[in-house]
Amino acid sequence: MPVTAVVGGHWGDEGKGKVINLLARDADLVIRGHGGANAGHTVVNEQGRFAVHLVPAGIFNPRALCIIGPGVAVHPGLLVQELDELGAREIDVSGLRVSTAAHLVMPYHQMLDRAEDDAREERRLGTTGRGIGPTYVDKSRRVGLRVGDLLDARSFREKLQFVLDRKAHELAAVGVRRPEAHQVADEYLTYAERLLPYIAETQPMVDEAVARGRQVVLEGAHATLLDLDHGTYPYVTSSSCTVAGLLHGSGVGPRRLTRGIGVYKAYCSRVGEGPFPTELDNELGERIRTVGHEYGTTTGRPRRCGWFDAIAGRHSSRVNAFDGIALTRLDLLTGFAELQVCVAYEVEGQRLEYFPSQVETLERCRPVYETFAGWDEPLGGARGWHDLPANAQAYVRRLEVLLEAPVQLIGVGEAREEIVQL
Ligand code: IMP
């Protein structure tokens, strides 16, 4: 399976870290292709429990080359911090490379992110505050600074001055004090010294690995329903979170893809604002949050929890043309007498079987549920299909039909080996 892309099927936090960690065990190359430190991938392995934000989750395989690709928004200070934390726990990070083409998240991006979201008042998006949206805005406006710019101190200072002059009005409009170019440059050039061994022209490395048929894992972040074009706009992140977006941001041509894996949790969660038709704003939702420890890896915010939404999930499956599904956290549904899965929406007396693109419509959608009998057996020890209770099997089989793709992996615990492979 030379090139495998792993992408989230709902609103993020589906357990991509675990799936990537599993696939990365045999990988030669792992690439992050989009987003930035707004992502948080949790990995539990023999070395412990880790949360990585910018560094690809493949870093735990010391034989793999791990690339932060051109499509990623990199805050060099956060990257240095992450490398220090990994180093302190004796994780070998020498296989990391950061693309010179990746854009830099600057301090004014983070300030703008928070100020702009606050200014939206009741229409706030609930961003992670990591400066991701404003970084991609500047990229599109062509006033972004890139990782490669850090390699020439004089020119970096000049470019930064030029950009800050251009942004003076924008910063003033939301009450952000314009930072001094020389201070920002001094800070960033210090990070550059630390990152120098990792900064590289990564495309030739990607091209070579793909041409030689090496095992490549493309590590998606966030998820399809947070995608700029296919998600619940404007309650989305600012990158393309689909398989296509991931290929693009990684520098891998679409014809090279061997398989796309969609990662879904056995229930749904969402962090931040925006419509979520199957949200359980009651004690059931609270129960899922508690048993699932559903608090953001990046921000620590409590996640909103609810039943599995197969209409939203099928939209993702179709947009990505998933070849297979990794269904995570099935073990957490143990002990529920009944489980519900949303199989259609009802809006003003009409049944909808597709995912509407306007959030105003989605906000009016009421879920139509199919009910499943629950199970009481703990699933943590299951390693094969026949280890799963019949009711859990029936639940999985129905999701496969609804998502129009076969379930290939089932997560039954946090650790890498707590998985059923089909
Ligand atoms: P931003 O990506 O920080 O701009 O945030 C935009 C929206 O996407 C907010 O609702 C965030 O909570 C959400 N978001 C961004 N990244 C992730 C993620 O990795 N998991 C879950 N939600 C995310």
Boltz pocket constraint, residues with backbone or C-beta under 6 A from the ligand:
constraints:
  - pocket:
      binder: B
      contacts: [[A, 11], [A, 12], [A, 13], [A, 38], [A, 39], [A, 40], [A, 125], [A, 126], [A, 127], [A, 128], [A, 129], [A, 130], [A, 131], [A, 132], [A, 133], [A, 221], [A, 222], [A, 223], [A, 226], [A, 235], [A, 236], [A, 237], [A, 238], [A, 271], [A, 272], [A, 273]]
      max_distance: 6.0
